[in-house]
């Protein structure tokens, strides 16, 4: 442990925490999204931000856009990147480096600008085309049936631990080519990392995160080395084969594999949980039970209504005019994807969960532009199949007390969701 580094980081953390709380008390709606009690009602803060002047210049130094139109514009605009012009973390303290507090995890392609982003994205994109993903439907269904049957047999279960987490882990492990034996370890470390993805709030959390990422990287590195020794099957093999065969350095290959694992399951498990909560909380569950072919619409409506990823950040690489406001190069602009999904100029009665609405798929839950979510077809497939199997096996599903939500500006998801059913009801 590096004591000097810890003292410096601890000091900065205390300043960030203290400053953030003061700004939240002073009424800054962006900071209020991070602190209780305000953070319990993100929808109210989103409305305030959407209805106010755009962009909102937070006193934390960040610009915020919250309407659907501006969020879409910002994520698609090629004048913006995800790093500062010298390659640093947006808003970070050290120019040209990854800031351990704001970006505690190597984000691989998510945190790269062209040409590195283009080069690495091209390498993995073929594994995620809609056709390659559709071909996995049987595998996803078999895994979902196994998990749902085991959960329903208990009659009382935790949707998150029993289904929503293990399903995406099994699927992404298969896409990557990770053996079953390692998949459980992945889930464990992956969840630890997921908890800190939106930035860390304490030194302890930072150390936990660094340990978890270190373990994950170690596992991936071993698997890649094994593949390289065994002559990877570049043409017909899995994604680890493709990475092992590619001419990229070890660090990049390991970073990419870890990102795919993390991006692939924290988010998808959030989507499955948020869908079930919205369905059971709005009396639309019986409609889905009667007609499971509406599951795809439920998934889109959940992505609009309560998206697992709530915002994304962009950095203009030149001075830009954003809806009439001059925004200097290297500023941080946050696009509130969650707020965009509730924009009343796009969706009628946006606060109502209505899977039959025709505008449901006009959301930004998967962002847009160069960083548009690579796993969108996979996430949609997994969530749809999970819902189809759940309605089939557990039509009398209902909630039990004890649900827990993650407290994070970035992720909206349940970490515990107790449910009960009557087997065969
Ligand atoms: C409901 C589930 C999911 C949600 C809500 C989601 C959301 C997102 C969002 C918002 C971004 C873009 C962030 C930005 O604009 O900077 C993104 C990027 C990404 N997602 Fe997903 N994601 C989901 C599932 C998945 C899955 C299953 C995978 C597959 C393994 C995946 C892999 C990725 C990757 C690799 C990127 C980075 C793309 C790039 O930077 O070019 N995601 N995701």
Boltz pocket constraint, residues with backbone or C-beta under 6 A from the ligand:
constraints:
  - pocket:
      binder: B
      contacts: [[A, 75], [A, 109], [A, 110], [A, 111], [A, 121], [A, 172], [A, 259], [A, 260], [A, 261], [A, 263], [A, 264], [A, 265], [A, 267], [A, 268], [A, 271], [A, 307], [A, 308], [A, 309], [A, 311], [A, 312], [A, 313], [A, 364], [A, 365], [A, 366], [A, 367], [A, 368], [A, 370], [A, 371], [A, 372], [A, 373], [A, 374], [A, 375], [A, 376], [A, 378], [A, 379]]
      max_distance: 6.0
